[in-house]
Amino acid sequence: MTKQILPYGSWPSPVSAELAAAQDGAPEFVGFVGDEAWWTEPRPTEGGRRALVRRRADGTEQSVLPPPWNVRSRVIEYGGRPWAGVTRPGGPLVVFVNFADQRLYAYEPGAPDTPPRPLTPVSSVGGGLRWADPRVRAERDEVWCVLEEFTGAGATDVRRVLAAVPLDGSAARDRGAVRELTDGAHRFVTGPRLSPDGGRAAWLAWDHPRMPWDGTELIVAEVADDGTLHRARTVAGGPEESIPQAEWAFDGSLLYTSDRGGWWNLYRDGVPLCPREEEFGGPLWKIGQRWFAPLEDGRIAVVHGRGATALGVLDPETGEVTDVAGPWSEFAATVAAHGSRILGVGAGPYRAFEVVEADADTGGGRVIGAAHRDTVDPAHYPEPRVRTFTGPAGRDIHAHVYPPRNPECAAPAGALPPYVVWVHGGPTSRAPLVLDLSIAYFTSRGIGVAEVNYGGSTGYGREYRNRLREQWGVVDVEDCAAVARALAAEGTADPDRLAVRGGSAGGWTSAVSLVATDVYACGTISYPILDLGGWRTGETHDFESEYLESLVGPIAEVPQRYAERSPTGHADRVTVPFLLLQGLDDVICPPVQCERFLSQMEGRGVPHAYLTFAGEGHGFRRADTMVRALEAELSLYAQVFGLKPPGVPTLELVK
């Protein structure tokens, strides 16, 4: 085929914004209900709800609940595992959290004329009552879970305890019928895990100013015959040891992941099972995430890796891990086991996240849900290059580079493409190496993308993660700029047509990059942090309200640092065009941060646009929102870089 010779950024592409939006998100929270595999799944075209899906024995998939039921918890705002299920003689019983009212409901899919019935009440105090990480205790006719209860109107007026909710519905209008299992001694807790004999419970806990990747405690208590907990004691963890998951093995031993050796490795009753310089855990952003699941024969299903993650089976007697065969090079933090069957959520550079079932005995894997389908010719997908760049002081910087790619187009000889540096959120997180049609939206039009796993990212050990301690707004900005400059210096990218974009913590890094460097010609900033002082003193939710104590430094000791690094206080240094995107319902990075920054930009003559979206919180979930955001971003680059992408609405920039 003869290719059209067209300038970079002007190539026609079948990867539309609608197509990218329709495939946004990934399945989560896999589990077994009897022999059936269940999970939650994003539905961008259904108002952004999360559907609960089951795979029946005959292989058919079924959405358990119709719209507008939205199976999603708001505990710690990022949420947590929102469902659990068991089998009964009449069929499955599932309990779930409904996003709209955050009540816990019970539902029996085998009784189609019986709608879900509420198990918990509604509270008008602050953010109300919220629930996460449930476990159905059928023998006690209860659900054991995390209760998050607001005690006042403030975002930090909140307590969290382990609680038992009666399955008979007696607590649906009576808060007093909820039985509290712990006393609220810790600010944060995960759901309880019961030993095989039911005699012990284990859970994780931590307190401000620590985040769960800084340090957590593993607590074990005795379970009395009346269902109360006694003799709670810390058996592992501490201020400088992060334990993101704990489970009981079938033989009654306690398994957990700890980074006490510098990497999240697996331990059994305190003894390392497979000491390696790779991760068998990750940052606990959602209550109930899982990186391992015990098998009945003593082996352990594990999500592990250095950078990219694989799904494997660990033999604790030999320390050997056998990975599941298949086209997946990245697995998410969700795994479940039943007999020799293992569930996970996997993806790769040329396929989006899908539900995978593996056989622990044969090592084979197959897709059983949310199967990836090529909606366009895969020749339009980007071909990633895994790179390690050198940053300041010779430090390594991990990145994924996606050059422009379109089977029908090529650029004029000697031309260099524009590039956009993508900054992931968190910042204690990582950009996975998976197919993302939002990236393909740009690369198929002739715009390169570089995803930077800057210092502070997870997947590379605690030392790499700790590079960002008190250096947020410095190390992340330097690392992203170093990658951009390196791409320009080696002749991969046009040095005059570089952009930066990111959301949440990535929005912060993008904004600071426009303030503190001259590398970029423009930037896209989504639901960002822009004013550290305001964010630290009441403008965010409880979970991250003291996150800056480690990222920036103790505010009582270094208050000037908060002002020095905030883009809001240095808006006069922004001289290039930018796009600001914000959800109006965002309680994590609220609109007031954007509004304060924009007030400092008034009259400065810098072209910019500010788009807000009603009904969107932190991170966009609705298809129409994502379409508008992608098209606006492309229009920004077109105007700044002098591109002519066909069929893209023009974004109005004001000064």
C-alpha positions in Angstrom: 0.0 0.0 0.0 1.3 3.4 -0.9 1.2 5.7 2.1 0.0 9.2 2.1 2.7 11.7 2.9 1.2 14.1 5.4 2.6 16.2 8.2 2.8 14.6 11.6 -0.3 15.3 13.6 -2.5 15.6 10.5 -3.0 11.9 9.7 -6.6 10.7 9.3 -7.4 7.9 11.8 -10.2 5.5 12.5 -9.4 5.8 16.3 -12.1 8.3 17.2 -12.6 9.9 20.6 -15.9 8.0 20.8 -14.1 4.7 20.3 -11.4 5.6 22.9 -14.1 6.6 25.4 -16.1 3.4 24.9 -13.2 1.3 25.8 -12.0 3.3 28.8 -11.6 1.5 32.2 -11.0 -2.0 33.2 -12.8 -4.9 35.0 -12.1 -5.0 38.7 -12.7 -7.0 41.9 -12.9 -10.5 40.5 -14.3 -13.3 42.6 -16.0 -16.7 42.7 -19.6 -17.3 43.7 -19.7 -21.0 43.9 -18.3 -22.2 40.6 -19.2 -18.9 38.8 -16.7 -16.1 38.1 -18.0 -12.6 38.9 -16.5 -9.1 38.6 -17.3 -5.4 38.1 -17.0 -3.8 34.8 -17.1 -0.1 33.6 -19.9 1.1 31.4 -19.0 4.6 30.1 -22.0 4.7 27.8 -24.4 4.0 30.7 -23.6 7.1 32.7 -20.2 5.7 33.8 -21.7 3.2 36.1 -19.9 0.0 37.3 -21.9 -3.1 36.4 -21.7 -6.4 38.4 -21.2 -9.2 35.9 -21.4 -13.0 36.3 -20.2 -15.7 34.0 -22.6 -18.7 34.1 -21.6 -22.3 33.8 -22.6 -22.3 30.1 -20.1 -19.5 29.4 -22.6 -16.7 29.0 -22.0 -13.3 30.6 -24.8 -11.5 32.3 -25.1 -8.1 34.0 -26.5 -9.0 37.4 -28.2 -5.6 37.9 -29.7 -3.3 35.3 -29.0 0.5 35.1 -29.0 2.7 37.1 -27.6 0.3 39.7 -23.9 1.2 40.1 -21.8 -1.2 42.1 -19.1 1.1 43.5 -18.0 2.2 47.0 -16.8 5.6 48.0 -14.9 4.6 51.1 -11.7 6.7 51.2 -13.2 8.3 48.0 -11.2 6.0 45.8 -13.4 3.2 46.9 -12.8 -0.5 47.6 -14.2 -3.9 46.9 -17.9 -3.2 46.6 -19.4 -6.7 46.5 -19.3 -10.3 47.9 -21.4 -13.4 47.2 -22.1 -16.8 48.4 -24.2 -19.7 47.2 -27.4 -20.9 48.8 -29.8 -23.7 48.0 -32.0 -21.3 46.0 -29.1 -19.7 44.1 -26.5 -17.0 44.8 -26.8 -14.3 47.4 -24.8 -11.2 46.7 -24.3 -8.1 48.8 -23.1 -4.9 47.1 -22.7 -1.2 47.6 -24.8 1.1 45.4 -22.9 4.2 44.4 -25.9 6.7 44.5 -26.7 6.2 48.2 -23.7 4.2 49.4 -26.0 1.7 51.1 -25.2 -1.9 51.4 -27.8 -4.1 49.6 -28.6 -7.8 49.4 -29.8 -9.4 46.2 -30.8 -12.9 45.1 -30.5 -13.0 41.3 -32.5 -16.3 41.3 -35.6 -14.3 42.5 -36.1 -11.9 39.6 -39.3 -10.4 41.0 -37.5 -9.5 44.2 -35.5 -6.3 43.9 -32.3 -5.6 46.0 -33.2 -4.9 49.6 -31.2 -2.4 51.7 -29.2 -3.7 54.6 -27.9 -0.4 56.0 -29.4 3.0 56.7 -28.8 6.5 55.3 -27.2 9.2 57.4 -27.5 12.9 56.7 -24.3 13.7 58.6 -21.5 14.8 56.3 -20.7 12.1 53.7 -23.0 9.7 55.5 -22.4 6.0 56.0 -20.2 4.0 53.5 -19.2 0.4 53.3 -16.4 -1.6 51.6 -14.6 -4.9 51.4 -17.6 -7.1 52.6 -17.5 -10.8 53.5 -20.7 -12.7 53.9 -20.8 -14.8 57.1 -23.8 -17.0 56.3 -23.4 -19.0 59.5 -24.0 -15.8 61.5 -26.4 -14.2 59.0 -24.1 -11.2 58.9 -21.9 -9.3 56.5 -18.5 -8.3 58.0 -17.0 -5.2 56.3 -15.4 -1.8 56.7 -17.7 1.0 57.9 -16.8 4.6 57.1 -18.9 7.0 59.1 -18.9 10.8 58.9 -19.3 12.5 62.3 -19.6 16.0 61.0 -19.7 18.2 57.9 -15.9 18.4 57.4 -14.1 16.0 55.0 -11.9 14.8 57.9 -14.8 14.4 60.4 -14.8 10.6 59.9 -14.2 7.3 61.7 -13.6 3.8 60.3 -14.2 0.6 62.0 -14.9 -3.1 61.2 -18.6 -3.8 61.4 -21.1 -6.6 61.2 -24.3 -5.9 59.3 -27.3 -8.2 59.8 -28.5 -9.9 56.6 -32.1 -9.8 57.8 -32.4 -6.1 57.0 -32.9 -5.0 60.6 -30.3 -2.3 60.2 -31.8 -0.8 57.1 -33.4 1.9 59.2 -31.6 1.4 62.5 -27.9 2.4 62.8 -27.9 0.8 66.2 -28.4 -2.6 64.7 -25.0 -2.5 63.1 -22.6 -4.2 65.4 -19.1 -2.6 65.6 -16.3 -5.1 65.8 -13.4 -2.6 66.5 -13.2 0.6 68.5 -11.9 3.0 65.9 -8.4 3.1 67.4 -7.0 3.4 63.9 -7.9 5.9 61.3 -7.9 3.4 58.4 -8.7 -0.3 58.3 -9.2 -2.9 55.7 -11.9 -5.6 55.8 -11.4 -8.6 58.1 -10.1 -11.9 56.9 -11.2 -15.0 58.8 -9.0 -18.0 59.5 -10.3 -21.3 58.1 -11.6 -22.4 61.5 -13.2 -19.0 62.1 -11.3 -18.5 65.3 -9.1 -15.6 64.2 -9.5 -12.4 62.2 -6.8 -10.4 60.5 -6.9 -6.9 59.0 -4.6 -4.0 58.2 -4.6 -0.6 59.9 -2.7 2.7 59.6 -2.9 6.3 60.8 -2.2 9.8 59.6 0.2 11.0 58.4 1.2 7.7 56.9 -0.2 6.4 53.6 -0.6 2.6 53.3 2.6 2.4 51.1 4.6 4.1 53.9 3.6 1.9 56.8 0.7 -0.3 57.9 0.1 -2.7 60.8 -1.1 -6.3 60.4 -3.5 -7.0 63.3 -4.8 -10.4 64.4 -7.6 -10.9 67.0 -9.4 -13.9 68.4 -13.1 -14.4 67.4 -15.3 -15.4 70.2 -18.4 -17.7 69.9 -20.6 -14.6 70.1 -18.9 -13.0 67.1 -16.9 -10.4 69.1 -13.2 -9.8 68.6 -10.7 -10.1 71.5 -7.0 -9.8 72.2 -6.3 -7.7 69.1 -2.5 -7.4 68.6 -0.1 -6.2 65.9 1.9 -9.2 64.5 3.8 -7.4 61.7 4.3 -4.0 60.1 4.9 -0.6 61.5 5.7 3.0 60.5 8.3 2.0 57.9 6.9 -1.3 56.8 4.1 -1.4 54.2 1.8 -4.5 54.2 -0.8 -4.1 51.5 -2.5 -7.5 51.8 -2.9 -10.3 54.3 -4.8 -13.6 53.8 -5.1 -16.9 55.7 -3.9 -20.0 53.9 -6.0 -23.1 54.0 -3.7 -24.7 56.6 -4.3 -21.8 59.0 -1.0 -20.0 58.4 -1.0 -16.2 57.9 0.2 -15.0 54.5 1.1 -11.4 53.8 3.0 -9.1 51.6 5.6 -6.8 53.1 8.3 -4.4 51.8 10.5 -4.9 54.9 13.3 -6.0 52.6 12.9 -3.1 50.1 10.5 -4.9 47.9 6.9 -6.1 48.4 7.6 -9.9 48.9 5.4 -12.7 50.3 5.8 -14.0 53.9 4.2 -16.8 55.8 4.0 -16.4 59.5 6.9 -13.9 59.2 9.1 -16.1 57.0 9.9 -15.0 53.4 8.6 -17.4 50.8 10.2 -16.0 47.6 12.7 -13.2 48.3 13.3 -11.4 45.1 13.9 -7.9 43.9 10.5 -7.6 42.4 7.0 -6.7 43.7 4.3 -9.2 44.9 2.2 -6.3 46.1 1.5 -2.6 45.3 0.0 0.6 46.6 -3.3 0.1 48.4 -5.3 2.9 46.7 -8.6 0.9 47.1 -9.6 -1.1 50.1 -9.6 -4.8 49.2 -7.1 -4.9 46.3 -5.4 -8.3 46.0 -2.1 -9.3 44.6 -2.2 -12.9 45.8 -4.8 -15.7 46.6 -4.1 -18.9 48.4 -4.9 -22.2 46.7 -6.2 -25.2 48.6 -3.1 -27.3 48.0 -0.8 -24.7 49.6 0.3 -23.0 46.5 -0.4 -19.3 46.0 -1.6 -17.4 42.9 0.4 -14.2 42.6 0.5 -11.0 40.6 4.2 -10.1 40.6 6.9 -8.4 38.6 9.4 -5.6 38.3 7.7 -2.8 36.4 5.2 -4.9 34.4 3.3 -7.6 36.2 2.6 -11.3 35.5 0.1 -13.7 36.9 1.8 -16.8 38.3 1.6 -19.7 40.8 4.1 -19.7 43.6 5.2 -23.0 45.2 6.1 -21.9 48.8 8.1 -25.1 49.4 10.5 -24.4 46.6 10.1 -20.6 46.1 9.5 -21.2 42.4 7.0 -19.2 40.4 5.4 -20.5 37.2 3.7 -17.8 35.1 0.5 -18.2 33.3 1.0 -18.6 29.5 -0.8 -16.1 27.3 -0.6 -12.7 25.5 -0.9 -10.7 28.7 2.1 -8.7 30.0 0.3 -6.8 32.7 -2.1 -7.9 35.5 -4.1 -5.6 37.7 -4.4 -5.8 41.5 -7.2 -8.3 41.7 -7.0 -12.1 41.9 -9.2 -14.9 43.2 -8.8 -18.7 43.4 -11.2 -21.6 43.6 -9.8 -25.1 43.5 -7.2 -25.0 40.8 -8.9 -22.1 39.0 -7.5 -18.6 39.2 -9.1 -15.4 38.1 -7.2 -12.2 37.2 -7.5 -9.1 35.0 -4.8 -9.0 32.3 -3.8 -6.9 29.4 -0.9 -6.3 27.0 0.4 -3.7 24.6 -2.1 -4.8 21.9 -5.1 -5.7 24.0 -7.1 -4.0 26.7 -7.8 -5.4 30.2 -9.9 -8.5 30.2 -11.0 -11.1 32.7 -8.6 -14.1 32.5 -9.1 -17.6 34.0 -5.9 -19.7 34.5 -5.4 -23.3 35.4 -2.9 -23.6 38.3 -2.0 -27.2 37.2 -1.5 -26.7 33.5 -0.4 -23.0 33.5 -2.7 -22.2 30.7 -4.9 -19.1 30.6 -8.0 -18.1 28.6 -10.3 -15.0 28.4 -13.7 -15.5 30.1 -15.0 -11.9 30.3 -14.8 -8.4 29.0 -12.9 -9.9 26.0 -10.8 -7.5 24.0 -12.0 -6.9 20.5 -10.2 -5.1 17.8 -12.6 -2.3 16.8 -10.0 -1.0 14.3 -7.1 -2.5 12.4 -4.4 -3.2 15.1 -1.9 -1.7 12.7 -3.2 1.7 14.1 -2.2 0.7 17.6 1.0 2.1 18.9 4.1 0.0 19.2 5.6 0.7 22.7 9.3 0.8 23.4 10.3 0.1 27.0 13.1 2.6 27.8 15.3 3.6 30.7 16.6 7.1 30.6 19.2 8.8 32.6 18.1 11.7 34.8 19.8 14.2 37.1 22.6 12.7 39.2 22.6 9.7 36.9 19.4 8.2 38.2 17.4 5.8 36.1 14.0 6.9 34.8 11.6 4.2 33.5 9.3 5.1 30.6 7.2 3.7 27.7 7.7 5.5 24.4 5.0 5.3 21.8 6.1 6.7 18.4 3.5 7.8 15.8 2.1 4.9 13.9 -0.4 4.7 11.0 -0.3 2.1 8.3 -1.7 4.5 5.7 0.4 7.6 6.4 3.9 8.7 6.7 5.6 12.1 7.4 7.8 14.0 4.9 11.4 13.0 5.0 13.4 14.6 7.7 10.4 15.8 9.7 10.3 15.2 13.5 7.0 14.4 15.3 5.5 16.3 18.2 5.5 14.4 21.4 3.3 14.5 24.6 4.7 13.5 27.9 2.0 11.6 29.9 2.3 11.9 33.7 0.5 9.3 35.7 -1.5 10.1 38.8 -0.9 9.0 42.3 1.9 10.0 42.4 2.5 6.6 44.2 1.4 4.6 41.2 2.6 3.5 37.8 1.7 3.7 34.1 1.1 0.1 33.0 2.2 -1.2 29.6 -1.2 -1.9 28.1 -3.2 -0.9 25.0 -4.9 2.4 25.7 -7.0 3.8 22.8 -6.5 7.3 24.2 -2.8 6.9 23.4 -3.7 5.4 20.0 -6.0 8.4 19.4 -2.8 10.6 19.3 -0.2 8.2 17.9 -2.4 7.2 14.9 -2.6 10.9 14.0 1.1 11.4 14.1 1.7 12.6 17.7 4.1 10.6 19.8 3.5 9.8 23.5 5.9 9.1 26.3 4.6 7.7 29.6 7.1 8.4 32.3 7.3 6.3 35.5 9.2 9.0 37.3 11.0 8.6 40.6 8.3 7.9 43.2 6.5 5.4 41.0 5.7 1.9 42.2 6.9 -1.4 40.7 10.6 -0.7 41.2 11.1 -1.2 44.9 10.9 1.0 48.0 14.1 3.0 47.3 12.8 4.1 43.9 9.4 4.9 45.5 11.0 7.0 48.2 12.8 9.2 45.7 9.7 11.5 45.9 9.7 11.9 49.7 9.7 15.7 50.3 10.6 16.1 46.6 7.2 16.2 44.9 7.2 18.9 42.3 11.0 18.5 41.9 11.9 14.9 41.1 8.8 14.2 39.1 9.2 17.4 37.1 12.9 16.8 36.5 12.4 13.2 35.4 9.6 14.1 32.9 11.7 16.9 31.5 14.7 14.6 31.3 12.8 12.1 29.1 11.4 14.9 26.9 14.8 16.4 26.4 16.4 13.0 25.7 13.8 12.2 23.0 14.5 15.6 21.4 18.3 15.2 21.7 18.3 11.7 20.0 16.1 12.9 17.1 13.0 11.1 18.1 10.9 14.2 18.9 10.7 17.7 17.7 12.2 19.9 20.5 9.9 22.8 19.6 6.7 20.7 19.7 6.7 19.0 23.1 3.7 19.0 25.5 2.9 17.6 28.9 -0.3 16.2 30.2 -1.6 14.5 33.3 -4.5 14.1 35.7 -4.7 14.4 39.5 -1.1 14.2 40.8 -0.2 14.0 37.1 -2.1 17.3 36.7 0.1 18.8 39.5 3.3 17.7 37.8 2.1 19.0 34.4 1.2 22.4 35.9 4.5 22.6 37.8 6.3 21.7 34.6 4.9 24.7 32.9 5.9 26.9 35.8 9.4 25.5 36.5 10.7 24.5 33.0 10.9 25.8 29.5 10.7 22.3 27.9 7.1 22.3 26.8 5.2 24.4 24.3 1.8 23.7 26.0 0.1 21.4 28.5 -3.1 19.7 29.4 -4.0 19.7 33.1 -6.8 17.5 34.4 -8.5 17.6 37.9 -5.2 18.8 39.4 -3.7 19.9 42.7 -2.5 23.5 42.1 -2.3 25.0 45.6 -0.5 22.8 48.2 -1.4 25.0 51.1 -5.1 24.9 50.4 -5.1 21.2 49.6 -3.2 20.4 52.9 -5.5 22.6 55.1 -8.9 21.3 54.2 -9.5 21.2 50.4 -9.3 17.5 50.0 -10.7 14.3 51.5 -9.5 12.5 54.6 -7.5 9.7 53.0 -4.9 12.1 51.4 -5.4 15.1 53.8 -1.9 14.5 55.2 -0.2 12.9 52.2 1.8 16.1 51.6 3.6 15.6 55.0 5.7 13.0 53.2 5.5 14.3 49.6 6.4 17.9 50.5 7.4 17.9 54.1 5.8 18.6 57.5 3.8 21.8 57.0 4.6 23.0 60.5 8.4 22.8 59.7 8.6 23.9 56.0 5.5 26.1 55.4 7.4 28.1 52.8 8.0 25.0 50.7 4.2 24.7 50.1 4.1 28.2 48.7 7.3 27.9 46.7 6.2 24.9 44.8 2.5 25.7 44.2 1.7 26.8 40.6 -1.1 29.1 42.0 1.6 31.3 43.5 3.7 31.4 40.4 1.1 31.8 37.6 3.2 34.6 36.2 5.7 32.0 35.1 3.3 30.3 32.8 3.9 31.6 29.3 2.6 28.8 27.1 -1.0 27.8 26.2 -2.8 25.2 28.4 -6.1 23.4 28.8 -7.6 22.8 32.2 -10.2 20.1 32.7 -12.2 19.7 35.9 -15.1 17.6 37.2 -17.5 19.8 39.3 -18.3 17.0 41.8 -14.6 16.3 42.6 -14.0 16.2 46.3 -10.4 15.0 46.0 -9.1 17.9 43.8 -12.0 20.3 44.0 -12.8 23.0 41.4 -11.7 25.8 43.8 -8.1 24.8 43.1 -8.5 25.5 39.3 -10.5 28.7 40.0 -7.8 30.1 42.3 -5.2 29.4 39.7 -7.2 31.0 36.8 -7.8 34.1 38.9 -4.0 34.6 38.9 -3.9 34.1 35.1 -6.4 36.9 34.4 -5.1 39.7 32.1 -1.8 37.9 31.4 -2.5 37.2 27.8 -1.7 33.5 27.9 -4.1 31.5 25.6 -6.0 28.8 27.6 -9.3 27.0 28.0 -11.1 25.8 31.1 -13.7 23.0 30.6 -15.8 21.8 33.5 -18.1 18.8 33.6 -21.2 18.5 35.9 -21.7 15.1 37.4 -18.0 14.1 37.1 -15.8 13.5 40.1 -12.2 12.7 40.3 -11.4 11.0 37.0 -13.8 11.0 34.1 -16.2 8.1 33.7 -18.9 9.2 31.2 -18.3 8.7 27.5 -19.5 12.2 26.5 -17.1 13.8 29.0 -14.1 11.7 27.7 -14.9 12.5 24.1 -15.0 16.2 24.8 -11.8 16.1 26.8 -9.9 14.1 24.1 -11.0 16.3 21.3 -10.2 19.5 23.2 -6.8 18.2 24.0 -6.1 17.4 20.4 -7.3 20.8 19.3 -4.9 22.5 21.8 -2.0 20.6 20.2 -3.2 21.4 16.7 -3.3 25.1 17.4 0.0 25.3 19.2 1.9 22.9 17.0 0.4 24.1 13.7 -1.3 20.7 12.9 -4.4 20.1 10.8 -6.1 16.9 12.1 -9.3 16.3 10.2 -12.7 16.4 11.8 -11.7 17.8 15.2 -13.8 20.6 16.7 -11.8 23.7 17.4 -11.2 24.5 21.1 -11.7 28.2 21.8 -8.7 29.6 23.7 -9.1 32.8 25.6 -6.4 35.1 26.9 
